[in-house]
Amino acid sequence: SLGFSPVSLNIRDTGTSSSKQYLREKGSSVQPRFMKKTSVVDEVSGAVKSLVLVATLLSVQPAFASDYFSFSAEQKAVAEAWRLVDNSYIDRTFNNQDWFALRQSSVQKKYKTMDEARNSISTMIAALDDKYTRYLSPSKYQSIVDSATGTLAGVGVEIATNKEGRVIASDVEPNSPAQRGGVQPKDVFIEVDGTKFDKMSTPDDVALNLRGPKGSKVGVVLERDGNIVDLILTREPIKITSVRSYLTSANGISGKVGVIRIKSFSQTTAETVKEELNNLKKQGAKNIVMDLRGNPGGLLPGGVDTASLFLSAGKPVVFVVNKSGVIDSQTTLTNGFDLESPIVILVDGNTASAAEVFTAALKENKRATVVGEQTFGKGVVQTIRELSNDNGGVAITVAKYETPLKNNINKVGIPVDIKAGVECPKDDVSACIPAGSFKKPEEAVE
């Protein structure tokens, strides 16, 4: 209700869509491209070697197994967090360090309090140098749970990261506590409720602190044009209108241009976009702009489903690669709703995650022209796992995206077809669309 983040209670941005529009191609799961074929002899030999290796490890490191039951509650919490990350983390080099040795040093410490153990978990995971993989305190974890169940309120601000790596207000919901209180787009979050933020902070970190019980107060410190702005806001239940549409004009185009602005992708985005697209066509729109500026992503299935509206059958949408290199391919099974309208996708440096999946799917299938500036470059997937005994949880990067042309966009972004300014109003994109941007659809990606 506050802003949108790629992380949530269950796996988000994972491509585990239940949509009937997609055919899961699991062939690569049987023989993934990184897996070497083995004979029965190889497997038996490998099993023997594995047993010897396990026996050796157990003899050298007995604390990993039998001593576990003699651990204190604090040590068990650290061990559990390590195990959850170890089981799922996509980078099997663990940032090129001895991940097991890090476990041993962290688990064998003598902790006086559970808070000390939680700090140790945070330090241990921070060694991965992955800002999306992190420890969540009990309050932060519960905030996510409450948000997912609708029991929390917010202030009505969308959150993203700017080019300098700072978390900003990318947009403010009309008539929300944030708007009434004076929050403006591009304001940089310095502090929320006593928690300070820097370049390592994520939009989700800020969102977790902004959420809280209905009617409660939250202190917000912002930076705006070099000045500090200190606000006190009152949390309210917020309903974000994630999809809006309107008619406008564009340079070099006669007639009406339909604009669909998507703030974030959810399970219902595709259906809403289809309805808005149909309404725009009834009003005479022949060309369509998909405005994804400031869209931080949301749910991968939402991005995939929405992209499918504009693609013909048999087109690749996205590939999700897990820690073992196994590829989950998502391809359109049927023709989409609109295969004829010329489409422009307007993006900026805060267009990320599922929004980049949508953009790449249409760009690389030559279904749309991408205009604006290079996108953010978040091509990784997170899940959140709960720790036992109310010790919070851990957010873990578990997979990465690949585009239809097998490009890895993480930390790179998607280059645009036409560079253009992106500062035009969010209720009128006409000034951002150069002449010649609209082109007839082409076939691509054989």
PyMOL commands that set and color helices and strands:
alter all, ss='L'
color gray80, all
select helices_A, chain A and resi 27-30+40-60+62-64+66-70+73-88+99-107+114-126+138-149+177-181+203-210+269-282+300-308+354-364+430-432
alter helices_A, ss='H'
color red, helices_A
select strands_A, chain A and resi 22-25+134-136+157-161+167-172+188-192+195-196+217-224+227-234+243-250+253-262+287-291+316-322+327-332+343-347+369-372+380-386+393-402+418-419
alter strands_A, ss='S'
color yellow, strands_A
deselect
rebuild
show_as cartoon
